[in-house]
Amino acid sequence: MRKLFQFTFQHAEVIVSGTFLMITILVVILNVILRYLFQGGLFWVEEVATASFIWSVFIGAAAAYKYKMHIGIDLITKLFSERVREIIAMIISFLMIVINGYIMYLSVLMIQANKLKRTPVLDIPAVYVNFAITVGFGLITIHAIQFFIKEIQLFFTSPTNSRLKQNRQ
């Protein structure tokens, strides 16, 4: 039971994103079948599919960042030494913290500005849909902080640094 809980917690973003993607796919397929068999679909499917897809995208982006699956351009960094690459990685992680933290802040402002807005079909608060942006960028910011801390630790404890200290003495 403990291993299941650990696995679930460790891969929560993937599980949540996958669940929302499954909901999107299932309600769209259901609506297509209903349209062909009964010449009429469910009126709420488009809104549910859109909201589920939005959650899937933002949580999935956080999961992809957590597992370092986003596309990167490393052509320029390969020209530098390993030490310089470590510094570049720290700078990139720091910029990710700042940029994603700022986007998260802006999403909170957007939610506050639109807190009275409701969805057109289901008439639920749009906050539930818009909050996906805050959660997604918040998770990316948290992962960027974790990467930044690990990169700082690696920088100061790497064997290259130990050799530099020995050469100076």
Secondary structure as the mmCIF struct_conf table of DSSP 4:
data_model
#
loop_
_struct_conf.conf_type_id
_struct_conf.id
_struct_conf.beg_label_comp_id
_struct_conf.beg_label_asym_id
_struct_conf.beg_label_seq_id
_struct_conf.end_label_comp_id
_struct_conf.end_label_asym_id
_struct_conf.end_label_seq_id
HELX_RH_AL_P HELX_RH_AL_P1 ARG A 2 GLN A 10
TURN_TY1_P TURN_TY1_P1 HIS A 11 HIS A 11
HELX_RH_AL_P HELX_RH_AL_P2 ALA A 12 PHE A 38
BEND BEND1 GLN A 39 GLN A 39
TURN_TY1_P TURN_TY1_P2 PHE A 43 TRP A 44
HELX_RH_AL_P HELX_RH_AL_P3 VAL A 45 LYS A 66
TURN_TY1_P TURN_TY1_P3 TYR A 67 LYS A 68
BEND BEND2 HIS A 70 HIS A 70
TURN_TY1_P TURN_TY1_P4 LEU A 75 ILE A 76
HELX_RH_3T_P HELX_RH_3T_P1 THR A 77 LEU A 79
BEND BEND3 PHE A 80 PHE A 80
HELX_RH_AL_P HELX_RH_AL_P4 GLU A 82 ALA A 113
TURN_TY1_P TURN_TY1_P5 ASN A 114 LEU A 116
STRN STRN1 ARG A 118 ARG A 118
TURN_TY1_P TURN_TY1_P6 PRO A 120 LEU A 122
STRN STRN2 PRO A 125 PRO A 125
TURN_TY1_P TURN_TY1_P7 ALA A 126 ALA A 126
HELX_RH_AL_P HELX_RH_AL_P5 VAL A 127 THR A 157
BEND BEND4 SER A 158 SER A 158
HELX_RH_AL_P HELX_RH_AL_P6 PRO A 159 ARG A 168
#
